[in-house]
Amino acid sequence: MTPAILRHVPDMQAVARGWKAAGRTVGVVPTMGALHAGHLSLARAAKAGCDRVIVTIFVNPRQFNTPSDLLKYPRTEGSDAAMLATVGVDMIFAPEADAVYPPGFATNISVGGVSGPLEGVHRPGHFDGVTTVVAKLFCMTLADCAYFGEKDWQQLQVVRRLVRDLNLPVAIVGCETVREADGLALSSRNARLSVAARAQAPALHRALLSASGALRAGVPAAAAMQGAVNEVLASGFAAVDYIELRSVDLEPMERLDGAARLLAAATLDGVRLTDNIAV
């Protein structure tokens, strides 16, 4: 059965309060729609961990750096709802923009430190938009647990810091990146790739695997990162924003010394793709 769709905050909160009054735990999966198998894996994890599951669908204007990207973002609510029916989520919360940011809205939540490098450099203000809307969605849904993909590793760390710093009563659950058979990380952006570019796109993941192997073999980090950049550009990508070795909480690392992530962002066919792997 296709889950019901709520659009108004008081309605969503009333439903969530009813569930919680009955002793049910509430899990939320925040999305911007254009759902794929990665999103469904988050919904399944929420189903396994909570009594009731809400998937939010809201294309958040505050986390886009350019108006054209916001306009191009796909809106596929009908097919999204059909996909979520296969998982059995309890509710879709799809508010209109003025329900999230009503006239006169003047609050911005900014998380320092972990939001600064990588995407923070290349998409200034992006994480302010993410943390502001995520905090609002937590309050709107009264979530006990929230599920985010490790594919956006930096975002996951920013949200964890938000919750920790503000003492928000929400458990943040990170879920493993879902990939195509050829290694490409699932992303709503992949649909914008041409057929030729789609065939080239897995090179980003392969380069990260190559760099991981080099690091484990003792190659200095700078040389391993440059080798990965060269590999990505040679595969047909137009530009590489970064390929970096970082600790799990995004501190810079000059050599492999403890738990780490390799994180990358690069542009192919006019589409900016991101990926990361554990090392």
LINNOR-V912085 format. One record per run of one state. SS is the DSSP state (h for helix, s for strand, l for the rest). FROM is the first residue (numbers start at 1). LEN is the number of residues. Records with the same first field share a line. If there is no record, write none. Layout:
BEGIN
SS: FROM-LEN, FROM-LEN
END
This chain:
BEGIN
l: 1-3, 7-2, 22-4, 32-5, 50-2, 58-3, 64-3, 73-4, 86-5, 94-3, 101-18, 123-3, 142-3, 167-4, 176-3, 180-5, 186-2, 193-2, 202-1, 217-4, 235-4, 248-4, 253-7, 269-2, 279-1
s: 4-3, 26-6, 52-6, 91-3, 145-5, 171-5, 179-1, 185-1, 239-9, 252-1, 260-9, 271-8
h: 9-13, 37-13, 61-3, 67-6, 77-9, 97-4, 119-4, 126-16, 150-17, 188-5, 195-7, 203-14, 221-14
END
